[in-house]
Each structure stands twice: as C-alpha cells, then as structure tokens.
Amino acid sequence: MLITTNGLVIRSYPSGNSDRVLHILTEDHGRLSVMVKGGSSKKAGAQDPSTQLFTYGNFELYRGKGGDLYWFRGGSVLIPFYNLTADITHMALATYLCDVADDLTPEEAAEEETSLLLKMLLNSLYVLDNGQKPATLVKSVFELRSAALMGYCPDLTGCSLCGETYPENAYFDIMNGRLICADCQTKRNRMGGVGRIEDVPGERNIVCPVSSSVLAALRYVLTAPDKKIFSFSMKDGEEERALERATETFLLNQLERDFDTLHFYRSVADLPSS
C-alpha cells in the first residue's frame, strides 16, 4: 500500500546498525511508525532533510501486506522549524511537546482527533520557533488544549459543589477534572476531603489553587479558536508559573506518567541567561 500524506516528525530513534524509525503525526492517517532505510547512516547526504525531528513535510510511504511499519520512500520539507534547534530551551520544550503528542495518539488513531492535535502542535511549535510568546506559556497552552482534544477535558465552568461561576479564588481538582471554590474546599477539608456523595474516602486528592486570572486563562485555552489560542498573556511571572503548575499537574496525572524530556527541559530552562 502506497500513501502520500503531510505530517510532522515527532519522534526519531535508531533501529539496527544504520536504519531509523520515525513517528509521524499525519493529517489524515493518524500517527504512523515509519522505517527509514539508512536513516542513521553517517555518510554525507545519506539523511533526507524531511526525516529530521520537528520537520513538517510531505511524505511518500509504503507498507507491505501484513507489515507493521511503513517504509519511507521519499519526502519534501514544508516547514523545517530551524530556529528550534538554535535555542536549547526551545529545542528541549519542543521535544517534550512532541513526546506528549506521541503518548496521546495510539498507532493509527482516529484521524479527526489526531488532525486537531497536529494543528495544535504545529501552532505551538510555530509560536515557539518565532519567539512570539514565553516558552512557559506555550507549554501550558499545549498541555491543557492537547489533553482536552484527546478526551481529557476538565469542566471548569463553575464550582462543581455549589455552582459558583466566578469565584475569586478556587482550586483545580486535578484527579476529577473539576473546579472547587475556596469556600467549598474549606468545607471539604473540614470533612477530611469528602465533600459530596461521589467523593471516595481515602482516595488521593490533588488540588491546585488558581486565582481568578489563572482560572480565566484556563477557560480561555479550553474554548478559544485555534487561531487565537495564544492571544493572551499573564500579568506577571508568578501567575504564569501558577498556570503552568496547573496544566502540567493535570496532564501528567491524567496520563499517569512522567516524561524524561520534561525533566531535561526543566534542567535547561533553569540555566542562567548568557
């Protein structure tokens, strides 16, 4: 079977002595695993530019009857995202975002979902590549929006216990994907964390405090049109970090895993500016 598709290389690792396996998030075939013959060769000119990590390209792929992998036949670069590799913090964050996308999409997942995730990832890489927004904000937006797109959408429309829509201070109930106002959370704490019939005594509860501005940002990310999703900013660094804590904690707990690339990003993001 021969296919031609546009997609983004989100993972790349060696296979055997000189071959390489790519994970390509495509517009119309979900996520594909692709074998590149000689893709790890050190010979000059052996590596096709379209097979490089962070490359959005047009790919010609084929798969034999009953085969598990597609094989790379040829490709052309549409968007290279060159600037990402020139900044170690941006490169590390881009790698983490691609890892999240890879984890969220099983092999040949539903085309509509992966197409939306691909658009979100491309949008995030473009903003990061051009330095239009702080890396922390790009990370937060992608974490929450990608989780929502792939079925992990929290309900932050109002307090899940009393219905208050605009609490001055509230808590993001990470495990249950819901909002709890400060007053209701205080009552829950007095009752040992059990605030209503569906809460399970002894169950692990993780809550992130969110101010009204952080809550507004979370709601905006969940509802904004794709083209305007980065059209906001936080008033200061502390609010930006609070937003990041909420989105990262939510994503990691929903996926029930951690990412080595996240730890690497954190290690380089803390480096002093040169």
URWO-V948167 format. One record per pair of residues at least 6 apart in sequence whose ideal C-beta (glycine too) atoms are under 6 Angstrom apart, sorted by the first residue. I is the first residue (numbers start at 1). J is the second residue. D is the distance in Angstrom with one decimal. If there is no record, write none. Layout:
I/J/D, I/J/D
This chain:
1/63/5.1, 2/62/4.6, 3/61/5.4, 4/60/5.2, 5/26/4.6, 5/28/5.8, 5/29/5.4, 5/59/5.8, 6/27/4.9, 6/58/5.3, 7/24/4.1, 7/25/5.7, 7/26/3.6, 7/59/6.0, 8/25/5.0, 8/56/4.7, 9/22/5.4, 9/24/5.7, 9/53/5.4, 9/55/5.0, 10/23/5.3, 10/25/5.1, 10/98/3.9, 10/101/5.4, 10/102/5.2, 11/23/3.8, 11/102/5.2, 12/22/5.3, 12/53/4.9, 13/21/5.7, 14/20/5.6, 14/40/4.5, 15/21/4.9, 18/38/5.3, 18/40/5.2, 18/41/4.6, 19/37/5.8, 19/39/5.8, 20/36/4.6, 20/39/3.0, 20/40/4.7, 21/35/5.8, 22/34/4.5, 23/31/6.0, 23/33/6.0, 23/102/5.5, 24/32/5.1, 24/34/5.6, 25/31/5.2, 25/101/5.9, 25/118/5.0, 26/32/6.0, 27/115/5.4, 28/111/5.6, 30/108/4.3, 30/109/4.4, 30/111/5.8, 30/114/4.7, 31/105/4.3, 32/70/5.3, 33/69/5.3, 34/61/5.9, 34/70/4.6, 34/72/5.3, 35/69/4.7, 35/71/5.2, 36/51/5.2, 36/72/4.4, 38/46/5.4, 39/51/5.8, 49/77/5.4, 50/57/4.0, 50/75/3.2, 50/76/5.9, 50/77/5.1, 54/81/4.5, 54/84/5.5, 54/94/5.8, 55/77/5.8, 55/80/5.7, 56/78/5.0, 56/79/4.1, 57/75/4.9, 57/76/5.8, 57/77/5.0, 57/78/5.2, 58/76/5.0, 59/75/4.5, 60/73/4.4, 60/74/4.6, 61/70/4.2, 62/71/5.5, 62/73/5.6, 63/70/4.7, 81/125/5.4, 81/129/4.9, 83/129/4.7, 84/90/5.2, 84/91/5.2, 84/94/4.9, 84/129/5.4, 85/91/5.4, 88/268/5.1, 89/135/5.9, 89/268/5.3, 89/269/5.3, 90/128/5.4, 92/264/5.3, 92/265/4.0, 92/268/5.0, 93/135/5.2, 93/139/5.9, 93/265/5.1, 94/125/5.9, 95/261/4.7, 96/259/5.9, 96/261/4.2, 96/262/5.0, 96/265/5.0, 97/124/5.9, 97/142/5.3, 99/259/5.3, 99/261/4.8, 101/117/5.9, 101/121/5.2, 104/150/4.5, 105/114/5.2, 116/149/5.1, 117/146/5.9, 117/149/5.4, 119/226/5.9, 120/145/5.5, 120/146/5.7, 124/138/5.4, 124/142/4.5, 127/133/5.2, 127/138/5.6, 127/230/5.3, 128/138/5.0, 133/230/5.5, 136/240/5.3, 136/244/5.2, 140/243/4.9, 140/244/4.8, 140/247/4.4, 141/221/5.3, 143/247/4.1, 143/248/5.8, 143/251/4.5, 144/221/4.9, 144/247/4.4, 145/221/5.5, 147/251/5.1, 147/254/5.9, 148/222/5.6, 152/254/4.3, 154/177/3.6, 155/178/5.3, 156/179/4.8, 156/218/5.6, 156/219/5.6, 158/164/6.0, 158/165/4.4, 159/179/5.6, 159/180/5.8, 159/181/4.0, 159/184/5.7, 160/178/4.0, 161/180/6.0, 161/184/4.1, 161/195/5.6, 162/184/5.4, 164/181/4.7, 167/181/3.8, 168/212/5.7, 169/182/4.4, 170/179/5.5, 170/181/5.0, 170/210/5.5, 170/215/6.0, 171/180/4.7, 171/185/4.9, 171/207/4.1, 171/209/5.7, 172/208/4.4, 172/210/5.3, 172/246/5.1, 173/180/5.3, 173/207/5.5, 174/206/4.1, 174/249/5.4, 174/250/5.3, 174/253/5.2, 175/206/5.5, 188/195/3.7, 193/205/5.1, 194/201/5.5, 208/245/5.9, 208/246/4.5, 208/249/5.7, 210/246/5.9, 213/239/5.7, 214/239/6.0, 214/242/5.0, 214/243/5.2, 217/243/5.3, 220/232/5.7, 234/240/4.2
